[in-house]
Amino acid sequence: MIALVVCVILIALMIVGVPVCMAMGITSAGVFAALGNIDILAVMAQRIYNGTTGFTLLAIPFFILAGNLMNTGGITDRIFNFAKAMVGHWPGGLGQVNIMSSVIFSGMSGAAVADAAGLGVIEMKAMDDAGYDHTFSAGITAASSTIGPVIPPSIPFVVYSACTGVSVSKLFAAGFIPGFLMALAMAVCVYVMSKRKGFPVGVKTAWRLRLKYFWQAIPSLLTVVIIIGGIWGGYFTATEAAIVATFYALFLSAVVYRQVKVKDIFKIIYESLITSCKTLFIIAVANFLAYFMMHQRIPNQVINGLLSLTSNPVFLILLIIFVLIILGMFLEGTAVILIVTPIFMPIVQSIGMDLVQFGVVVILASMIGLLTPPVGMSLYAVCSITRCTLIQLSKEVLPYVIGIAIVMLACAFWSPLCLFIPNLIG
C-alpha cells in the first residue's frame, strides 16, 4: 500500500511541474512524517549529505568540466574535421560524420547533453550549409549524443557504480560493444533515410588530407588513450581519470590550441558548477528516497508483486525494461538509475543476471529516455540550438530510438555483448 501511495504522490508532483529532486524529497519526507516513527529532519540531512560524499561521485563534476573545456577549446572542431575527412563520402554524408564524431567525443566526455549542445552546434551548422533537411540534422544530432554516456568514460556508469558497488572499470569495459552497436544501428538508419530522401554526399577526401586532419586531431584523440588506458592499466581510478582529463583538456585548449583565455576559464568553471550542482543535488535527494524505500521495505513489495505476475526470467526482464522506459519518459536519467537500482537489483540477482549486464541495460534504457518526451534532455538541448519544435524532433528520432531498443534487448538476453570485454581484461 505504501509503495502505491509513494508512486502516486511522486508521479502527481512531477505532472504538475515540481522539479524531480523536489518531488523525490517531498514524497519521501512527507510519507516519513505521516508515519511519525522517525526523526525525519536528522535522517534527511544525514542521508542527503552522505549521498554526494562518495569518492566515485567526484568524477561527475570533473567529466562535466572536461566536456565543457573541449567544447570551448577547439577540440570538438578538430574531431569533426577528422571524422568528415574519414566518412564524409559515405552514403548519408555528414549524418555519418555526426555519428563518428559522437563516438570519438564519447571517449573524452561522459555526458550526452555536452555532446548535443557543444559538438552538436558544429555538426548542425555544417549539415545546414550542405543542404540537409534541418529536422534530419537535428534528429541525428540528438540521437548520436546518446552514444556518449554508453562508450566510456560515462557519468551514468559512475552513478550506477555508486549505487551497486560494481567496479567502474568493468562497467566502462562493458559499454564498448553496446556503444558501437548503437552507432552501427544509427548509421544504418542514416543510410536508409539519406537514400530515400536523396541527401548530398561529400567528395572523397584524399589520403594526404586525411592524414593532415588526423595529425591535427592526434592531441585530442590522445584523451581517449589517457583516460581508458590509465584506468585499465591501473595507473588511476575513474575519479582520478576525470581529473587528469580535465587538466589535459585545459592544457590543449589554453596552451596547444590557444582558444581558451583566462577570462573564458571562469565562465566555463561556472557553467560546469551549475550543471554539476543540479546533477549531484538529484543524487543527494535520491539517496534519501532510496533509504526511505529500504526502510519501508518497498523493494520487497515490488519484488513480491512482480513475482506474483510471473517467475519466468524472460518476462521479468521484459517487465523491468518496460518500467525503465516508462520512468525514463518522465524522469531524468540519473534519477531513474538511483530510484530503480535498489528496487530491481535483488530481482536481477535472483534470476542470475550479472549486475554489470544489468547496468548496461539500465543505461541504454535511460538513453531512450533522453530521446522521448516529455523529459527528453537531449531533445531539449537540441531544441535550444535549433528552430525545430519538440514534437518535430520527437518524430525524427523515432527510428534511432527503435535502434537503441534493439541493442538494449540484445544486451539483456545475450550477456557476451556486455561481459566479453570485462571478462577479457579480468
Number of C-alpha atoms within 10 A of each C-alpha: 7 13 15 12 11 18 11 12 18 20 18 13 17 17 12 8 9 15 13 20 21 16 19 27 20 18 21 24 19 15 16 18 14 10 9 10 8 11 10 16 10 9 15 22 14 12 19 20 16 14 21 19 12 11 12 18 21 19 23 25 24 25 28 25 28 27 31 24 28 28 24 19 24 19 24 26 19 20 24 26 18 25 25 26 22 22 23 23 18 17 22 27 23 30 33 28 26 30 27 26 26 32 24 21 31 28 24 31 32 30 24 30 24 24 32 31 22 21 26 28 17 16 26 27 14 16 21 16 8 15 11 22 12 15 20 22 24 28 27 28 27 32 31 29 31 32 34 28 27 32 29 28 32 28 23 26 31 25 22 25 21 19 18 15 12 16 15 24 21 20 28 25 24 27 29 20 20 23 24 17 18 28 24 17 20 26 24 17 20 24 18 14 17 19 13 9 11 12 21 17 17 17 12 14 14 11 11 9 13 18 14 13 20 20 14 16 20 13 17 24 19 14 22 20 13 17 26 21 15 17 20 17 11 11 12 16 19 28 21 19 22 26 21 20 23 25 16 20 27 22 16 22 23 19 13 13 14 13 14 20 12 8 8 15 17 11 11 18 18 13 15 21 16 11 15 19 13 12 17 20 17 24 23 22 29 27 25 24 24 23 17 20 20 14 11 14 14 20 22 17 16 16 15 13 11 16 14 9 11 13 11 10 16 12 13 18 21 14 14 18 20 13 14 24 21 17 22 28 21 21 26 21 25 21 23 24 26 24 20 17 20 18 20 18 19 15 22 19 12 11 14 10 17 16 20 26 22 21 25 27 26 26 25 30 28 29 31 27 29 30 28 26 18 18 18 24 22 29 30 22 20 28 20 13 15 16 11 17 14 18 12 14 24 19 13 19 23 16 19 25 23 15 20 26 20 15 22 24 16 16 21 24 15 12 15 16 20 27 21 14 18 18 12 8 10 8
